[in-house]
C-alpha cells in the first residue's frame, strides 16, 4: 500500500463524515414545542400548574425557564 491510497481513504472518510453531519442537521427536533416533555406535564396542565419550558429575558431572547420549573411547590 502506498502513501497515496492512505490519503485517498482519509479524504473519503472525511467527506463521508461531512455528509453524515449535514444529513443529521436536517432531522426533526427530539422534543417539539407542542408536545409534553415528561409524563407530569399533562398532569400539571390539568391542575393549572404547568410552567412553559421557555421564557423571554429582558433583552427579548428565549431562555429556559429553570427557576419556575424547578421551584418547590
CHARMM internal coordinates of N, CA and C (Angstrom, degrees):
IC EDIT
DIST 1 N 1 CA 1.4407
DIST 1 CA 1 C 1.5087
ANGL 1 N 1 CA 1 C 109.81
DIST 1 C 2 N 1.2865
ANGL 1 CA 1 C 2 N 114.38
DIHE 1 N 1 CA 1 C 2 N 131.07
DIST 2 N 2 CA 1.4435
ANGL 1 C 2 N 2 CA 119.18
DIHE 1 CA 1 C 2 N 2 CA -179.10
DIST 2 CA 2 C 1.5162
ANGL 2 N 2 CA 2 C 111.28
DIHE 1 C 2 N 2 CA 2 C -91.76
DIST 2 C 3 N 1.2876
ANGL 2 CA 2 C 3 N 112.54
DIHE 2 N 2 CA 2 C 3 N 172.96
DIST 3 N 3 CA 1.4671
ANGL 2 C 3 N 3 CA 118.79
DIHE 2 CA 2 C 3 N 3 CA -179.60
DIST 3 CA 3 C 1.5247
ANGL 3 N 3 CA 3 C 112.01
DIHE 2 C 3 N 3 CA 3 C -69.42
DIST 3 C 4 N 1.3033
ANGL 3 CA 3 C 4 N 117.84
DIHE 3 N 3 CA 3 C 4 N -28.27
DIST 4 N 4 CA 1.4540
ANGL 3 C 4 N 4 CA 122.55
DIHE 3 CA 3 C 4 N 4 CA -179.43
DIST 4 CA 4 C 1.5202
ANGL 4 N 4 CA 4 C 112.43
DIHE 3 C 4 N 4 CA 4 C -68.38
DIST 4 C 5 N 1.3267
ANGL 4 CA 4 C 5 N 117.11
DIHE 4 N 4 CA 4 C 5 N -36.28
DIST 5 N 5 CA 1.4609
ANGL 4 C 5 N 5 CA 119.52
DIHE 4 CA 4 C 5 N 5 CA -179.69
DIST 5 CA 5 C 1.5296
ANGL 5 N 5 CA 5 C 110.46
DIHE 4 C 5 N 5 CA 5 C -69.90
DIST 5 C 6 N 1.3228
ANGL 5 CA 5 C 6 N 117.51
DIHE 5 N 5 CA 5 C 6 N -31.28
DIST 6 N 6 CA 1.4606
ANGL 5 C 6 N 6 CA 121.12
DIHE 5 CA 5 C 6 N 6 CA 177.58
DIST 6 CA 6 C 1.5259
ANGL 6 N 6 CA 6 C 110.53
DIHE 5 C 6 N 6 CA 6 C -69.14
DIST 6 C 7 N 1.3125
ANGL 6 CA 6 C 7 N 116.96
DIHE 6 N 6 CA 6 C 7 N -39.26
DIST 7 N 7 CA 1.4631
ANGL 6 C 7 N 7 CA 121.10
DIHE 6 CA 6 C 7 N 7 CA 178.41
DIST 7 CA 7 C 1.5276
ANGL 7 N 7 CA 7 C 110.16
DIHE 6 C 7 N 7 CA 7 C -68.77
DIST 7 C 8 N 1.3199
ANGL 7 CA 7 C 8 N 117.74
DIHE 7 N 7 CA 7 C 8 N -37.34
DIST 8 N 8 CA 1.4622
ANGL 7 C 8 N 8 CA 121.27
DIHE 7 CA 7 C 8 N 8 CA 178.42
DIST 8 CA 8 C 1.5276
ANGL 8 N 8 CA 8 C 111.48
DIHE 7 C 8 N 8 CA 8 C -66.59
DIST 8 C 9 N 1.3192
ANGL 8 CA 8 C 9 N 116.60
DIHE 8 N 8 CA 8 C 9 N -40.15
DIST 9 N 9 CA 1.4650
ANGL 8 C 9 N 9 CA 120.75
DIHE 8 CA 8 C 9 N 9 CA 178.66
DIST 9 CA 9 C 1.5289
ANGL 9 N 9 CA 9 C 110.25
DIHE 8 C 9 N 9 CA 9 C -66.67
DIST 9 C 10 N 1.3245
ANGL 9 CA 9 C 10 N 117.11
DIHE 9 N 9 CA 9 C 10 N -38.57
DIST 10 N 10 CA 1.4656
ANGL 9 C 10 N 10 CA 121.22
DIHE 9 CA 9 C 10 N 10 CA 178.08
DIST 10 CA 10 C 1.5271
ANGL 10 N 10 CA 10 C 110.51
DIHE 9 C 10 N 10 CA 10 C -65.58
DIST 10 C 11 N 1.3198
ANGL 10 CA 10 C 11 N 117.07
DIHE 10 N 10 CA 10 C 11 N -41.80
DIST 11 N 11 CA 1.4635
ANGL 10 C 11 N 11 CA 120.94
DIHE 10 CA 10 C 11 N 11 CA 179.11
DIST 11 CA 11 C 1.5296
ANGL 11 N 11 CA 11 C 110.62
DIHE 10 C 11 N 11 CA 11 C -66.02
DIST 11 C 12 N 1.3211
ANGL 11 CA 11 C 12 N 117.15
DIHE 11 N 11 CA 11 C 12 N -40.08
DIST 12 N 12 CA 1.4644
ANGL 11 C 12 N 12 CA 120.45
DIHE 11 CA 11 C 12 N 12 CA 178.57
DIST 12 CA 12 C 1.5227
ANGL 12 N 12 CA 12 C 110.62
DIHE 11 C 12 N 12 CA 12 C -65.68
DIST 12 C 13 N 1.3142
ANGL 12 CA 12 C 13 N 117.40
DIHE 12 N 12 CA 12 C 13 N -40.43
DIST 13 N 13 CA 1.4631
ANGL 12 C 13 N 13 CA 121.56
DIHE 12 CA 12 C 13 N 13 CA 178.97
DIST 13 CA 13 C 1.5293
ANGL 13 N 13 CA 13 C 110.95
DIHE 12 C 13 N 13 CA 13 C -66.17
DIST 13 C 14 N 1.3161
ANGL 13 CA 13 C 14 N 116.98
DIHE 13 N 13 CA 13 C 14 N -39.87
DIST 14 N 14 CA 1.4596
ANGL 13 C 14 N 14 CA 121.14
DIHE 13 CA 13 C 14 N 14 CA 179.06
DIST 14 CA 14 C 1.5275
ANGL 14 N 14 CA 14 C 110.75
DIHE 13 C 14 N 14 CA 14 C -66.13
DIST 14 C 15 N 1.3275
ANGL 14 CA 14 C 15 N 117.34
DIHE 14 N 14 CA 14 C 15 N -42.41
DIST 15 N 15 CA 1.4686
ANGL 14 C 15 N 15 CA 119.81
DIHE 14 CA 14 C 15 N 15 CA 178.85
DIST 15 CA 15 C 1.5256
ANGL 15 N 15 CA 15 C 111.29
DIHE 14 C 15 N 15 CA 15 C -67.72
DIST 15 C 16 N 1.3100
ANGL 15 CA 15 C 16 N 117.83
DIHE 15 N 15 CA 15 C 16 N -34.93
DIST 16 N 16 CA 1.4595
ANGL 15 C 16 N 16 CA 121.30
DIHE 15 CA 15 C 16 N 16 CA 176.15
DIST 16 CA 16 C 1.5290
ANGL 16 N 16 CA 16 C 110.88
DIHE 15 C 16 N 16 CA 16 C -65.93
DIST 16 C 17 N 1.3152
ANGL 16 CA 16 C 17 N 117.41
DIHE 16 N 16 CA 16 C 17 N -38.27
DIST 17 N 17 CA 1.4705
ANGL 16 C 17 N 17 CA 121.47
DIHE 16 CA 16 C 17 N 17 CA 177.91
DIST 17 CA 17 C 1.5287
ANGL 17 N 17 CA 17 C 110.49
DIHE 16 C 17 N 17 CA 17 C -66.29
DIST 17 C 18 N 1.3173
ANGL 17 CA 17 C 18 N 118.30
DIHE 17 N 17 CA 17 C 18 N -40.13
DIST 18 N 18 CA 1.4607
ANGL 17 C 18 N 18 CA 121.53
DIHE 17 CA 17 C 18 N 18 CA 178.12
DIST 18 CA 18 C 1.5271
ANGL 18 N 18 CA 18 C 111.40
DIHE 17 C 18 N 18 CA 18 C -64.88
DIST 18 C 19 N 1.3217
ANGL 18 CA 18 C 19 N 116.94
DIHE 18 N 18 CA 18 C 19 N -39.42
DIST 19 N 19 CA 1.4653
ANGL 18 C 19 N 19 CA 120.37
DIHE 18 CA 18 C 19 N 19 CA 178.12
DIST 19 CA 19 C 1.5248
ANGL 19 N 19 CA 19 C 110.07
DIHE 18 C 19 N 19 CA 19 C -65.81
DIST 19 C 20 N 1.3311
ANGL 19 CA 19 C 20 N 117.62
DIHE 19 N 19 CA 19 C 20 N -41.41
DIST 20 N 20 CA 1.4690
ANGL 19 C 20 N 20 CA 121.30
DIHE 19 CA 19 C 20 N 20 CA 179.41
DIST 20 CA 20 C 1.5259
ANGL 20 N 20 CA 20 C 110.78
DIHE 19 C 20 N 20 CA 20 C -64.92
DIST 20 C 21 N 1.3165
ANGL 20 CA 20 C 21 N 117.72
DIHE 20 N 20 CA 20 C 21 N -40.63
DIST 21 N 21 CA 1.4629
ANGL 20 C 21 N 21 CA 120.61
DIHE 20 CA 20 C 21 N 21 CA 178.49
DIST 21 CA 21 C 1.5276
ANGL 21 N 21 CA 21 C 111.34
DIHE 20 C 21 N 21 CA 21 C -66.84
DIST 21 C 22 N 1.3057
ANGL 21 CA 21 C 22 N 117.16
DIHE 21 N 21 CA 21 C 22 N -37.89
DIST 22 N 22 CA 1.4543
ANGL 21 C 22 N 22 CA 121.01
DIHE 21 CA 21 C 22 N 22 CA 178.24
DIST 22 CA 22 C 1.5171
ANGL 22 N 22 CA 22 C 111.77
DIHE 21 C 22 N 22 CA 22 C -66.86
DIST 22 C 23 N 1.3125
ANGL 22 CA 22 C 23 N 117.50
DIHE 22 N 22 CA 22 C 23 N -38.86
DIST 23 N 23 CA 1.4643
ANGL 22 C 23 N 23 CA 120.86
DIHE 22 CA 22 C 23 N 23 CA 179.33
DIST 23 CA 23 C 1.5233
ANGL 23 N 23 CA 23 C 110.73
DIHE 22 C 23 N 23 CA 23 C -71.06
DIST 23 C 24 N 1.3118
ANGL 23 CA 23 C 24 N 118.21
DIHE 23 N 23 CA 23 C 24 N -33.29
DIST 24 N 24 CA 1.4634
ANGL 23 C 24 N 24 CA 120.98
DIHE 23 CA 23 C 24 N 24 CA -179.88
DIST 24 CA 24 C 1.5182
ANGL 24 N 24 CA 24 C 111.30
DIHE 23 C 24 N 24 CA 24 C -69.57
DIST 24 C 25 N 1.3075
ANGL 24 CA 24 C 25 N 118.52
DIHE 24 N 24 CA 24 C 25 N -27.56
DIST 25 N 25 CA 1.4568
ANGL 24 C 25 N 25 CA 121.61
DIHE 24 CA 24 C 25 N 25 CA 179.63
DIST 25 CA 25 C 1.5160
ANGL 25 N 25 CA 25 C 113.00
DIHE 24 C 25 N 25 CA 25 C -72.76
DIST 25 C 26 N 1.3114
ANGL 25 CA 25 C 26 N 118.40
DIHE 25 N 25 CA 25 C 26 N -14.45
DIST 26 N 26 CA 1.4628
ANGL 25 C 26 N 26 CA 121.99
DIHE 25 CA 25 C 26 N 26 CA -178.22
DIST 26 CA 26 C 1.5201
ANGL 26 N 26 CA 26 C 113.05
DIHE 25 C 26 N 26 CA 26 C -96.20
DIST 26 C 27 N 1.3028
ANGL 26 CA 26 C 27 N 118.15
DIHE 26 N 26 CA 26 C 27 N 5.57
DIST 27 N 27 CA 1.4571
ANGL 26 C 27 N 27 CA 120.12
DIHE 26 CA 26 C 27 N 27 CA -177.76
DIST 27 CA 27 C 1.5263
ANGL 27 N 27 CA 27 C 111.31
DIHE 26 C 27 N 27 CA 27 C -82.40
DIST 27 C 28 N 1.3329
ANGL 27 CA 27 C 28 N 115.68
DIHE 27 N 27 CA 27 C 28 N 166.76
DIST 28 N 28 CA 1.4620
ANGL 27 C 28 N 28 CA 120.74
DIHE 27 CA 27 C 28 N 28 CA 179.68
DIST 28 CA 28 C 1.5262
ANGL 28 N 28 CA 28 C 110.10
DIHE 27 C 28 N 28 CA 28 C -71.60
DIST 28 C 29 N 1.3451
ANGL 28 CA 28 C 29 N 118.30
DIHE 28 N 28 CA 28 C 29 N 154.07
DIST 29 N 29 CA 1.4567
ANGL 28 C 29 N 29 CA 119.97
DIHE 28 CA 28 C 29 N 29 CA 176.95
DIST 29 CA 29 C 1.5330
ANGL 29 N 29 CA 29 C 110.76
DIHE 28 C 29 N 29 CA 29 C -68.12
DIST 29 C 30 N 1.3140
ANGL 29 CA 29 C 30 N 116.41
DIHE 29 N 29 CA 29 C 30 N 151.35
DIST 30 N 30 CA 1.4544
ANGL 29 C 30 N 30 CA 121.24
DIHE 29 CA 29 C 30 N 30 CA -178.13
DIST 30 CA 30 C 1.5265
ANGL 30 N 30 CA 30 C 111.16
DIHE 29 C 30 N 30 CA 30 C -66.83
DIST 30 C 31 N 1.3329
ANGL 30 CA 30 C 31 N 117.40
DIHE 30 N 30 CA 30 C 31 N -42.39
DIST 31 N 31 CA 1.4591
ANGL 30 C 31 N 31 CA 121.82
DIHE 30 CA 30 C 31 N 31 CA 179.17
DIST 31 CA 31 C 1.5263
ANGL 31 N 31 CA 31 C 109.08
DIHE 30 C 31 N 31 CA 31 C -122.42
DIST 31 C 32 N 1.3347
ANGL 31 CA 31 C 32 N 118.44
DIHE 31 N 31 CA 31 C 32 N 95.38
DIST 32 N 32 CA 1.4688
ANGL 31 C 32 N 32 CA 119.68
DIHE 31 CA 31 C 32 N 32 CA 176.72
DIST 32 CA 32 C 1.5298
ANGL 32 N 32 CA 32 C 110.42
DIHE 31 C 32 N 32 CA 32 C -63.98
DIST 32 C 33 N 1.3213
ANGL 32 CA 32 C 33 N 117.08
DIHE 32 N 32 CA 32 C 33 N 157.87
DIST 33 N 33 CA 1.4601
ANGL 32 C 33 N 33 CA 121.74
DIHE 32 CA 32 C 33 N 33 CA -176.64
DIST 33 CA 33 C 1.5279
ANGL 33 N 33 CA 33 C 113.07
DIHE 32 C 33 N 33 CA 33 C -68.65
DIST 33 C 34 N 1.3302
ANGL 33 CA 33 C 34 N 118.50
DIHE 33 N 33 CA 33 C 34 N -23.32
DIST 34 N 34 CA 1.4606
ANGL 33 C 34 N 34 CA 119.82
DIHE 33 CA 33 C 34 N 34 CA -175.56
DIST 34 CA 34 C 1.5333
ANGL 34 N 34 CA 34 C 113.18
DIHE 33 C 34 N 34 CA 34 C -93.68
DIST 34 C 35 N 1.3233
ANGL 34 CA 34 C 35 N 119.85
DIHE 34 N 34 CA 34 C 35 N 9.58
DIST 35 N 35 CA 1.4611
ANGL 34 C 35 N 35 CA 122.21
DIHE 34 CA 34 C 35 N 35 CA 177.83
DIST 35 CA 35 C 1.5248
ANGL 35 N 35 CA 35 C 109.93
DIHE 34 C 35 N 35 CA 35 C -116.92
DIST 35 C 36 N 1.3264
ANGL 35 CA 35 C 36 N 115.31
DIHE 35 N 35 CA 35 C 36 N 159.83
DIST 36 N 36 CA 1.4609
ANGL 35 C 36 N 36 CA 120.62
DIHE 35 CA 35 C 36 N 36 CA 177.81
DIST 36 CA 36 C 1.5203
ANGL 36 N 36 CA 36 C 109.50
DIHE 35 C 36 N 36 CA 36 C -76.65
DIST 36 C 37 N 1.3303
ANGL 36 CA 36 C 37 N 117.05
DIHE 36 N 36 CA 36 C 37 N 140.72
DIST 37 N 37 CA 1.4513
ANGL 36 C 37 N 37 CA 121.68
DIHE 36 CA 36 C 37 N 37 CA -178.41
DIST 37 CA 37 C 1.5262
ANGL 37 N 37 CA 37 C 112.05
DIHE 36 C 37 N 37 CA 37 C -84.95
DIST 37 C 38 N 1.3169
ANGL 37 CA 37 C 38 N 117.85
DIHE 37 N 37 CA 37 C 38 N -31.64
DIST 38 N 38 CA 1.4613
ANGL 37 C 38 N 38 CA 121.74
DIHE 37 CA 37 C 38 N 38 CA 178.73
DIST 38 CA 38 C 1.5182
ANGL 38 N 38 CA 38 C 109.34
DIHE 37 C 38 N 38 CA 38 C -133.36
DIST 38 C 39 N 1.3123
ANGL 38 CA 38 C 39 N 117.06
DIHE 38 N 38 CA 38 C 39 N 171.63
DIST 39 N 39 CA 1.4584
ANGL 38 C 39 N 39 CA 120.87
DIHE 38 CA 38 C 39 N 39 CA 178.48
DIST 39 CA 39 C 1.5185
ANGL 39 N 39 CA 39 C 111.11
DIHE 38 C 39 N 39 CA 39 C -70.66
DIST 39 C 40 N 1.3206
ANGL 39 CA 39 C 40 N 118.09
DIHE 39 N 39 CA 39 C 40 N -16.94
DIST 40 N 40 CA 1.4581
ANGL 39 C 40 N 40 CA 121.74
DIHE 39 CA 39 C 40 N 40 CA -178.48
DIST 40 CA 40 C 1.5270
ANGL 40 N 40 CA 40 C 112.92
DIHE 39 C 40 N 40 CA 40 C -86.73
DIST 40 C 41 N 1.3159
ANGL 40 CA 40 C 41 N 118.10
DIHE 40 N 40 CA 40 C 41 N -16.94
DIST 41 N 41 CA 1.4633
ANGL 40 C 41 N 41 CA 120.47
DIHE 40 CA 40 C 41 N 41 CA -178.84
DIST 41 CA 41 C 1.5271
ANGL 41 N 41 CA 41 C 111.65
DIHE 40 C 41 N 41 CA 41 C -62.10
DIST 41 C 42 N 1.3309
ANGL 41 CA 41 C 42 N 117.75
DIHE 41 N 41 CA 41 C 42 N -41.54
DIST 42 N 42 CA 1.4607
ANGL 41 C 42 N 42 CA 120.82
DIHE 41 CA 41 C 42 N 42 CA 178.80
DIST 42 CA 42 C 1.5241
ANGL 42 N 42 CA 42 C 109.98
DIHE 41 C 42 N 42 CA 42 C -65.57
DIST 42 C 43 N 1.3070
ANGL 42 CA 42 C 43 N 117.11
DIHE 42 N 42 CA 42 C 43 N -42.32
DIST 43 N 43 CA 1.4622
ANGL 42 C 43 N 43 CA 121.95
DIHE 42 CA 42 C 43 N 43 CA 178.72
DIST 43 CA 43 C 1.5306
ANGL 43 N 43 CA 43 C 110.85
DIHE 42 C 43 N 43 CA 43 C -61.96
DIST 43 C 44 N 1.3275
ANGL 43 CA 43 C 44 N 116.65
DIHE 43 N 43 CA 43 C 44 N -44.62
DIST 44 N 44 CA 1.4721
ANGL 43 C 44 N 44 CA 120.19
DIHE 43 CA 43 C 44 N 44 CA 178.55
DIST 44 CA 44 C 1.5258
ANGL 44 N 44 CA 44 C 111.55
DIHE 43 C 44 N 44 CA 44 C -64.49
DIST 44 C 45 N 1.3248
ANGL 44 CA 44 C 45 N 117.11
DIHE 44 N 44 CA 44 C 45 N -37.49
DIST 45 N 45 CA 1.4639
ANGL 44 C 45 N 45 CA 119.86
DIHE 44 CA 44 C 45 N 45 CA 179.39
DIST 45 CA 45 C 1.5309
ANGL 45 N 45 CA 45 C 110.40
DIHE 44 C 45 N 45 CA 45 C -65.63
DIST 45 C 46 N 1.3211
ANGL 45 CA 45 C 46 N 117.59
DIHE 45 N 45 CA 45 C 46 N -39.38
DIST 46 N 46 CA 1.4589
ANGL 45 C 46 N 46 CA 120.26
DIHE 45 CA 45 C 46 N 46 CA 178.29
DIST 46 CA 46 C 1.5282
ANGL 46 N 46 CA 46 C 111.40
DIHE 45 C 46 N 46 CA 46 C -66.29
DIST 46 C 47 N 1.3218
ANGL 46 CA 46 C 47 N 117.98
DIHE 46 N 46 CA 46 C 47 N -33.08
DIST 47 N 47 CA 1.4596
ANGL 46 C 47 N 47 CA 122.17
DIHE 46 CA 46 C 47 N 47 CA 179.61
DIST 47 CA 47 C 1.5250
ANGL 47 N 47 CA 47 C 112.47
DIHE 46 C 47 N 47 CA 47 C -84.62
DIST 47 C 48 N 1.3241
ANGL 47 CA 47 C 48 N 117.68
DIHE 47 N 47 CA 47 C 48 N -5.72
DIST 48 N 48 CA 1.4613
ANGL 47 C 48 N 48 CA 121.06
DIHE 47 CA 47 C 48 N 48 CA -179.93
DIST 48 CA 48 C 1.5155
ANGL 48 N 48 CA 48 C 113.09
DIHE 47 C 48 N 48 CA 48 C 79.98
DIST 48 C 49 N 1.3207
ANGL 48 CA 48 C 49 N 118.12
DIHE 48 N 48 CA 48 C 49 N 21.06
DIST 49 N 49 CA 1.4655
ANGL 48 C 49 N 49 CA 122.25
DIHE 48 CA 48 C 49 N 49 CA -179.14
DIST 49 CA 49 C 1.5224
ANGL 49 N 49 CA 49 C 112.81
DIHE 48 C 49 N 49 CA 49 C -114.84
DIST 49 C 50 N 1.3217
ANGL 49 CA 49 C 50 N 116.99
DIHE 49 N 49 CA 49 C 50 N 14.09
DIST 50 N 50 CA 1.4626
ANGL 49 C 50 N 50 CA 120.18
DIHE 49 CA 49 C 50 N 50 CA -177.50
DIST 50 CA 50 C 1.5215
ANGL 50 N 50 CA 50 C 110.54
DIHE 49 C 50 N 50 CA 50 C -70.53
DIST 50 C 51 N 1.3288
ANGL 50 CA 50 C 51 N 116.52
DIHE 50 N 50 CA 50 C 51 N 135.87
DIST 51 N 51 CA 1.4583
ANGL 50 C 51 N 51 CA 122.73
DIHE 50 CA 50 C 51 N 51 CA 177.73
DIST 51 CA 51 C 1.5228
ANGL 51 N 51 CA 51 C 107.27
DIHE 50 C 51 N 51 CA 51 C -116.73
DIST 51 C 52 N 1.3133
ANGL 51 CA 51 C 52 N 116.86
DIHE 51 N 51 CA 51 C 52 N 128.64
DIST 52 N 52 CA 1.4639
ANGL 51 C 52 N 52 CA 121.16
DIHE 51 CA 51 C 52 N 52 CA 179.20
DIST 52 CA 52 C 1.5226
ANGL 52 N 52 CA 52 C 110.68
DIHE 51 C 52 N 52 CA 52 C -59.98
DIST 52 C 53 N 1.3163
ANGL 52 CA 52 C 53 N 116.67
DIHE 52 N 52 CA 52 C 53 N 150.97
DIST 53 N 53 CA 1.4564
ANGL 52 C 53 N 53 CA 121.91
DIHE 52 CA 52 C 53 N 53 CA -177.69
DIST 53 CA 53 C 1.5277
ANGL 53 N 53 CA 53 C 112.34
DIHE 52 C 53 N 53 CA 53 C -72.47
DIST 53 C 54 N 1.3309
ANGL 53 CA 53 C 54 N 117.39
DIHE 53 N 53 CA 53 C 54 N -27.08
DIST 54 N 54 CA 1.4678
ANGL 53 C 54 N 54 CA 121.10
DIHE 53 CA 53 C 54 N 54 CA -177.96
DIST 54 CA 54 C 1.5194
ANGL 54 N 54 CA 54 C 110.23
DIHE 53 C 54 N 54 CA 54 C -127.45
DIST 54 C 55 N 1.3091
ANGL 54 CA 54 C 55 N 114.74
DIHE 54 N 54 CA 54 C 55 N 151.83
DIST 55 N 55 CA 1.4575
ANGL 54 C 55 N 55 CA 122.32
DIHE 54 CA 54 C 55 N 55 CA 173.18
DIST 55 CA 55 C 1.5198
ANGL 55 N 55 CA 55 C 107.60
DIHE 54 C 55 N 55 CA 55 C -137.46
DIST 55 C 56 N 1.3059
ANGL 55 CA 55 C 56 N 117.83
DIHE 55 N 55 CA 55 C 56 N 168.23
DIST 56 N 56 CA 1.4598
ANGL 55 C 56 N 56 CA 120.14
DIHE 55 CA 55 C 56 N 56 CA 178.58
DIST 56 CA 56 C 1.5252
ANGL 56 N 56 CA 56 C 109.22
DIHE 55 C 56 N 56 CA 56 C -99.63
DIST 56 C 57 N 1.3136
ANGL 56 CA 56 C 57 N 115.18
DIHE 56 N 56 CA 56 C 57 N 139.74
DIST 57 N 57 CA 1.4634
ANGL 56 C 57 N 57 CA 120.01
DIHE 56 CA 56 C 57 N 57 CA 177.35
DIST 57 CA 57 C 1.5368
ANGL 57 N 57 CA 57 C 109.00
DIHE 56 C 57 N 57 CA 57 C -83.56
DIST 57 C 58 N 1.3271
ANGL 57 CA 57 C 58 N 118.20
DIHE 57 N 57 CA 57 C 58 N 176.33
DIST 58 N 58 CA 1.4765
ANGL 57 C 58 N 58 CA 119.85
DIHE 57 CA 57 C 58 N 58 CA -178.40
DIST 58 CA 58 C 1.5334
ANGL 58 N 58 CA 58 C 114.20
DIHE 57 C 58 N 58 CA 58 C -58.74
DIST 58 C 59 N 1.3297
ANGL 58 CA 58 C 59 N 117.26
DIHE 58 N 58 CA 58 C 59 N -18.85
DIST 59 N 59 CA 1.4594
ANGL 58 C 59 N 59 CA 120.99
DIHE 58 CA 58 C 59 N 59 CA -179.45
DIST 59 CA 59 C 1.5270
ANGL 59 N 59 CA 59 C 112.48
DIHE 58 C 59 N 59 CA 59 C -95.03
DIST 59 C 60 N 1.3484
ANGL 59 CA 59 C 60 N 117.33
DIHE 59 N 59 CA 59 C 60 N 2.03
DIST 60 N 60 CA 1.4546
ANGL 59 C 60 N 60 CA 121.18
DIHE 59 CA 59 C 60 N 60 CA 177.56
DIST 60 CA 60 C 1.5094
ANGL 60 N 60 CA 60 C 115.00
DIHE 59 C 60 N 60 CA 60 C 87.93
DIST 60 C 61 N 1.3172
ANGL 60 CA 60 C 61 N 118.70
DIHE 60 N 60 CA 60 C 61 N 6.73
DIST 61 N 61 CA 1.4645
ANGL 60 C 61 N 61 CA 121.47
DIHE 60 CA 60 C 61 N 61 CA 179.47
DIST 61 CA 61 C 1.5208
ANGL 61 N 61 CA 61 C 109.95
DIHE 60 C 61 N 61 CA 61 C -89.82
DIST 61 C 62 N 1.3393
ANGL 61 CA 61 C 62 N 118.58
DIHE 61 N 61 CA 61 C 62 N 142.58
DIST 62 N 62 CA 1.4669
ANGL 61 C 62 N 62 CA 119.74
DIHE 61 CA 61 C 62 N 62 CA 176.82
DIST 62 CA 62 C 1.5332
ANGL 62 N 62 CA 62 C 110.34
DIHE 61 C 62 N 62 CA 62 C -75.55
DIST 62 C 63 N 1.3198
ANGL 62 CA 62 C 63 N 116.03
DIHE 62 N 62 CA 62 C 63 N 131.52
DIST 63 N 63 CA 1.4656
ANGL 62 C 63 N 63 CA 122.77
DIHE 62 CA 62 C 63 N 63 CA 178.20
DIST 63 CA 63 C 1.5248
ANGL 63 N 63 CA 63 C 108.38
DIHE 62 C 63 N 63 CA 63 C -133.43
DIST 63 C 64 N 1.3406
ANGL 63 CA 63 C 64 N 118.96
DIHE 63 N 63 CA 63 C 64 N 155.14
DIST 64 N 64 CA 1.4572
ANGL 63 C 64 N 64 CA 120.35
DIHE 63 CA 63 C 64 N 64 CA 177.40
DIST 64 CA 64 C 1.5269
ANGL 64 N 64 CA 64 C 110.99
DIHE 63 C 64 N 64 CA 64 C -62.91
DIST 64 C 65 N 1.3232
ANGL 64 CA 64 C 65 N 116.65
DIHE 64 N 64 CA 64 C 65 N 139.92
DIST 65 N 65 CA 1.4679
ANGL 64 C 65 N 65 CA 122.44
DIHE 64 CA 64 C 65 N 65 CA 179.97
DIST 65 CA 65 C 1.5251
ANGL 65 N 65 CA 65 C 109.24
DIHE 64 C 65 N 65 CA 65 C -90.47
DIST 65 C 66 N 1.3267
ANGL 65 CA 65 C 66 N 116.24
DIHE 65 N 65 CA 65 C 66 N 67.48
DIST 66 N 66 CA 1.4572
ANGL 65 C 66 N 66 CA 120.20
DIHE 65 CA 65 C 66 N 66 CA -174.09
DIST 66 CA 66 C 1.5187
ANGL 66 N 66 CA 66 C 113.01
DIHE 65 C 66 N 66 CA 66 C -72.33
DIST 66 C 67 N 1.3099
ANGL 66 CA 66 C 67 N 118.47
DIHE 66 N 66 CA 66 C 67 N -40.95
DIST 67 N 67 CA 1.4729
ANGL 66 C 67 N 67 CA 119.81
DIHE 66 CA 66 C 67 N 67 CA -178.58
DIST 67 CA 67 C 1.5185
ANGL 67 N 67 CA 67 C 111.80
DIHE 66 C 67 N 67 CA 67 C -61.19
DIST 67 C 68 N 1.3303
ANGL 67 CA 67 C 68 N 117.16
DIHE 67 N 67 CA 67 C 68 N -44.40
DIST 68 N 68 CA 1.4519
ANGL 67 C 68 N 68 CA 120.42
DIHE 67 CA 67 C 68 N 68 CA -178.98
DIST 68 CA 68 C 1.5212
ANGL 68 N 68 CA 68 C 111.67
DIHE 67 C 68 N 68 CA 68 C -69.43
DIST 68 C 69 N 1.3266
ANGL 68 CA 68 C 69 N 116.89
DIHE 68 N 68 CA 68 C 69 N -36.89
DIST 69 N 69 CA 1.4628
ANGL 68 C 69 N 69 CA 119.86
DIHE 68 CA 68 C 69 N 69 CA -176.72
DIST 69 CA 69 C 1.5146
ANGL 69 N 69 CA 69 C 112.64
DIHE 68 C 69 N 69 CA 69 C -77.65
DIST 69 C 70 N 1.3294
ANGL 69 CA 69 C 70 N 118.41
DIHE 69 N 69 CA 69 C 70 N -27.14
DIST 70 N 70 CA 1.4661
ANGL 69 C 70 N 70 CA 120.24
DIHE 69 CA 69 C 70 N 70 CA -175.28
DIST 70 CA 70 C 1.5174
ANGL 70 N 70 CA 70 C 113.94
DIHE 69 C 70 N 70 CA 70 C -102.53
DIST 70 C 71 N 1.3279
ANGL 70 CA 70 C 71 N 118.41
DIHE 70 N 70 CA 70 C 71 N -0.70
DIST 71 N 71 CA 1.4576
ANGL 70 C 71 N 71 CA 119.64
DIHE 70 CA 70 C 71 N 71 CA -178.64
DIST 71 CA 71 C 1.5247
ANGL 71 N 71 CA 71 C 110.76
DIHE 70 C 71 N 71 CA 71 C -69.54
DIST 71 C 72 N 1.3217
ANGL 71 CA 71 C 72 N 115.91
DIHE 71 N 71 CA 71 C 72 N 153.63
DIST 72 N 72 CA 1.4551
ANGL 71 C 72 N 72 CA 122.21
DIHE 71 CA 71 C 72 N 72 CA 178.78
DIST 72 CA 72 C 1.5139
ANGL 72 N 72 CA 72 C 109.65
DIHE 71 C 72 N 72 CA 72 C -77.07
DIST 72 C 73 N 1.2865
ANGL 72 CA 72 C 73 N 118.20
DIHE 72 N 72 CA 72 C 73 N 139.28
DIST 73 N 73 CA 1.4632
ANGL 72 C 73 N 73 CA 122.04
DIHE 72 CA 72 C 73 N 73 CA -179.82
DIST 73 CA 73 C 1.4878
ANGL 73 N 73 CA 73 C 110.74
DIHE 72 C 73 N 73 CA 73 C -99.79
END
COOR INIT
IC SEED 1 N 1 CA 1 C
IC BUILD
